[in-house]
Amino acid sequence: VLNIKPPTFLMQDILPTGSNYVMSNGGGVASSSTHLLDFLEEPIPGVGTYDDFHTIDWVREKCKDRERHRKVIKRKSRHGEFTKSLYDAWSGWLVVTLTGLASGALAGLIDIAADWMNDIKEGVCLSAMWFNHEQCCWTSNETTWAELILGQAEGPGSYIMNYFMYIYWALSFAFLAVCLVKVFAPYACGSGIPEIKTILSGFIIRGYLGKWTLMIKTITLVLAVASGLSLGKEGPLVHVACCCGNIFSYLFPKYSKNEAKKREVLSAASAAGVSVAFGAPIGGVLFSLEEVSYYFPLKTLWRSFFAALVAAFVLRSINPFGNSRLVLFYVEYHTPWYLFELLPFILLGVFGGLWGAFFIRANIAWCRRRKSTRFGKYPVLEVILVAAITAVVAFPNPYTRQNTSELIKELFTDCGPLESSQLCQYRSQMNGSKAFSDNPNHPAGPGVYAAIWQLCLALIFKIIMTIFTFGLKVPSGLFIPSMAIGAIAGRIVGIAVEQLAYYHHDWFLFKEWCEVGADCITPGLYAMVGAAACLGGVTRMTVSLVVIVFELTGGLEYIVPLMAAVMTSKWVGDAFGREGIYESHIRLNGYPFLDAKEEFTHTTLAREVMRPRRSDPPLAVLTQDDLTVEELQSVINETSYNGFPVIVSKESQRLVGFALRRDITIAIENARRKQEGILLNSRVYFTQHAPTLPADSPRPLKLRSILDMSPFTVTDHTPMEIVVDIFRKLGLRQCLVTHNGKKILIFTSTEYSILKFLQNIFGS
């Protein structure tokens, strides 16, 4: 059997019909009845479920859903059953509605709490402790820690005290976050998107989307963001939303008893997570489609759209940013972009691609070193050390001291008469009351040059600390730090182009495009393009990223520059490696994930990948009617395979079906508990009718209900690129390889045969 754990797309093709198993000479797909499993009148409890860290069988789950749907249709015609049918039909919309409501409410709570706790590091509001920094300024009653403790607001002593309190609160928040994660919910650490991608591909990680994980992730996400570490809350919000979707799915049997249907809810939940993370409902749907989901039918698209809508509506009602806007960084530029600006936009795309490739390699190398050394055994010490370095280095620089979201907002903002930022301190050359310069741009003042040097230091600091922060045992997102790096680089480039246009306004480029008396260069636009480019270089997203950014900023007019920068960053990043940061972490953690975007062009045959090889021990199989319970248990105890092919006899070796190890074990235990006369020497049979037995024989055990009567098969000469496509598009758990259409050559291996083979080929 070609055994591969990660199922991907599920083709909703109707299975071939027929009463008997037929193996074609060409080794095609076996045909059976329209039911994948021959169920007994009383289904065995536990059969069809999955162990932790195993993959689901998409084909079997689809069959179960079809059977459930047939029963629902039959119930509609019965008196008194219409309500249950209506409840079943609308359960999907109910679960995504609840998911959207919970995601929006938790996101609003996290945003408010994170802003408040982040501002505590610099001071308190004595008149109203629940006010954050911005709200406290409205009452003009903000008090720094130096004023509160020392009674003075200026001087070296005040600076040192504020410095100390900043470090103290940062370490306290980081220590509390890592301790809560380590003790109560180890799955709450990290971004969560790599694990969500793996779970949506069909892998089972019990507890990763549980109640404790949701609770601890929500609390520690606030603490991690408030600690000042180079991380964001946007990625973990996707994990939080998926936890909500998983919990609410247990309220509806349609989803709680079908792992494939549950993943449709999780796809909609991931869209709601991005919707509340960035205020981008449409971008959230596209993110779920492009980045995390593998099975995304049209019905899931509608429900994802609805979940994102509900989540965005709830977040807008809470109004956590206090600006009556849904978007996080609303900008309003007053000048269009010009054609000559495509060159610096593309250069920012090149920078984003180079940064993405460098970050992925550096971060993966550090995380691999963490796993292989003693340093990884002390996650609390590592978090404290990184938080201490971050706080000590960040405080002297105002651009690293402030919240990363506030930094991005300042970099995106266009300079106006009411802006007091140091980035807007330009010199105005005035002659009386009129400016005598024909060029609309102004020369940069000392404040702008000082800000550029501080931004350069902030850029280096962010690059280094993000590499060591992503992957810590605290909730840590990558969207905001990557956008901050790109925004810093973009703002510097924008100021450089602006000053170039001022001092060389006679150049043919600027003379043709920059009209006299109108603004020409907008540095904030360059920051927005740079943020998109760096985020694209790290994640390798394209369409969804562009939509997220223009929804995030409201800059609908600047889609073309965003598209150019994002595509350039992807091309440059792909030149160094096609994997994004999430796929790289999936591979680093050893999750069974078969990327649907990965191309396989090698001329390899199935017999070169199958297990066992021809020189290995013989195949472990079960015969259909001449095994005893003792012999069957002996086969299970002596092997570790996930399933066994069932054949007619040792001599014939004609394939009957495939039985899973877990189902066999559950069926035997259930029979011993509920049926009398089942002994160790009882005959086990997988056929429809019991074999002829002597009169004194114990009661036989029928296991036909757990037998997969239509396992997928290929011949040993099938090209591997076809086998890989079968696994991707049908979501198979295993595939039987036959020789001349009759003999079974391999069994279920505990290793991920195809994945390991692909890793050996691609050198990963």
C-alpha positions, 0 to 999 in steps of 0.5 A: 500500500502506498500510505500517505497521511495528508489528504488534500482535495476531494473529488466528488465523483460518484463511485462505480457501481457493481456488486462484486469486486473487480480488478481490471488488468490495467490496475484501475480503481476497484468497483463495488456498491455505491456504499463504501462500507457494508454497514451492519444493521447496528453500527459498531460504536467507535468504528470510523473514528480516528486516533490522534495524530492520524489522517482522516479518510476523505472518501469514507467521510464523504460516503458517510455524509451521503448516507446521512443526507439520504436519511434526512431526505427520507425523514422529510416525508415522515410525519413529525420529522420535518423539524429535524430535517430543517435543523440539519439543513440549517446547521451549517449556517448556524455554526458559522454564525456562532463562529463569526459572533464569537470570533468578532467578540474575542477579537475586540476583547483582545484588541482593547486589552492588548492596547491597554496593557501595552500602554501600561509599560509607559504610564498610567491614567490616574483618573481612569485606570481603564483608559489607554494612552490615547484616551488618557490624553483626552483628559490630559491626565496621563502620568508616567511611572517616573512622575508616580514613583519619583515625583519628577517628569524630566531629568536623567532619573526620570528617564532611568525609572521609565526605562526600568519600568518598561523592562519590568512590565515587558518581562512580567508579561512575557514570563506570565504568557510563557508559563501559562502556555507551558503549564495549561495549553502547549498547543497555544504557542506559535502562530497556529497557521501551519497547524491549521493548514495541516488540520484542514488537509485532514490531520487529527491533532486533538486538543489543538482546537479545544477549549483550554487552547482557546482560553489560554491562547486568548489570554496569552496573546494579549500578554505576548503583544503587550510584552513588546516582543516582535510579534503580532496578534493577527496570525493567532487570531486565525487560530482563535477563530478556528477554535471557536468553529471547532467547539461550536461544531460539536453542537451539531451532529452533522459536523461533530460526527464527520471530520470532513464536514468539520473542516468546512467549518474550520475553513469558514472560521479561518476566513472570520479570523482574518476578517477580524484581524485586519478588518478585511472580510473579502481578504479573509475569504480569499486567504482561506481559499488561497493559503489554508484550505484544501477542500473548498467547495462553493458552499464553503465559499458562501459560508466563509463569506457569511462568517467573515461578514458576521465577525466584521460586523461584531468587531465594528459594533465593539469599535476597539480602535475608537475611530469608528472604522473597521480597518486597522490603518486607514489612510487617505492619500490626496495624490495619484501614483505615477508611471515612473514610480513603478521602478521603486515599487518593483525595487521594494518588491525585490527587497521583500522577496530577498527579506522573505527568503532570508527570514525563512532560512534564518528562522528555520535554521534557528528553530532547527537548532532549538530543537536539536540543542539543550537550549530548546529544553528551557522555553521559559528562559528563552522567552525571558531572554528574548523579551529582555533583549527586545525591551533593553534595545527598543526603549531608547528608539521611539520607533521601536518603543511604541506598539508595532501597529502604531508604528505602521500607522505612522509610517503609512500616514501622509504628512499634513498640516496637523501631523506632528510626527518627526517624519513630517518636519520639512522646511518650508521656504517662504517669501512673505506669505507665499512659497517661491519654490516651483516644486511642490515638495519641500526639502527635508529638515533635521527632524526628517533626517534624524527620523531616517537614522532612527528608522534604519536602526529600527529596521535592523532591530526588527529584522534580527528580533523577528528571526528569533521571536517567531517560534517562541513558546508564546502566541506569535504572529508574523503579519505585523512584524513583516509589515513593519519591516516593509513599511520602514524600508518603504518609507525610507525609499519614499523619502529618498524619491521625494527628495530626489524629485525636489533637488532634481525636478528638472529631470525628464521623469519628474518634469513630465509627471510632477505638475507645478503646484501639486503634490508629487511623491507620497512617502506613505504610499511607499510604506504601504507597498513595502509592507505588502512586499515584505509580507508577500515575500514571507508568506508567498501570498498574492491575491489574498494579500493584495485584497487584505492590504487595500482593505486594511488601508482603504487604498483602493486606488493603489491596487496596481502598485501593490500587485506589482510589488507583491508579484515581484516579491513572490518571484524573487522569493521563489527563486530561492525556494518555493516554500513560504514560512508556514510550509517551512514550519510544517516541514520542520515540525514533521507534519504530514502535509502534501502541498497541492502547489508542489510540482512532481515531474520525476519519472518514477514508478509506484514500485520504487516507492511501495513498501515492502520492497521485493526483498523485504519480508512478505506482505502482512495480509488477512484472509477473508474467512479462515482466521481465528480471533487469536490469529487476528490479534496476533497479527495486530500485536506483532505489527504496527501497520494502520491497516491490512489488505483482505484477500481470498486466500494465501493461494489466490491472493485476490483482493477483497478489501481493506480493513483498518487496524483501529476498526478491527480492534474496536470491533473485536472488543465490542463483540466480546462485550455484547455477544456471547460465545466469542472466544479466541478460537472463534472464526473471523470472516469478512464475507457476507455469509458465514463459512461452513463450520463444524457443529462444535465450533464456537460462534464466528465473528463477522467483520464485514461491516468494517471492510472497505470494499472499494480500496483504490488500486494502481499497478506497480508500473503506474507513474508516481506523478499520477499516484501523487495526483490521486492522493492530492485530488481524492484525499486517499489514506492509502492506495494498494499497488498490484502486480498484473492486476491480481497480486497485492505487493505492499501493505500500509507502512508506518512511514509516510512513503510518498512524503519521504520519497518526495523529500529525498528527491527534492533534498529537503 
